């Protein structure tokens, strides 16, 4: 209940631009994380392929 009240006060207050800035920052962080995870996955896959080929 307390969280809902705080959320309602936040939405009603004049901190709209701040919320937009936080949303943009969150989107950039998520994009950065996805790029890092994809790169890590690609490098890991290449390493395992190299190990598998050396064991043949």
Buried (B, 14 or more C-beta within 10 A) or exposed (E): EEEEEEEEEEEEEEEEEEEEEEEEEEEEEEEEEEEEEEEEEEEEEEEEEEEEEEEE
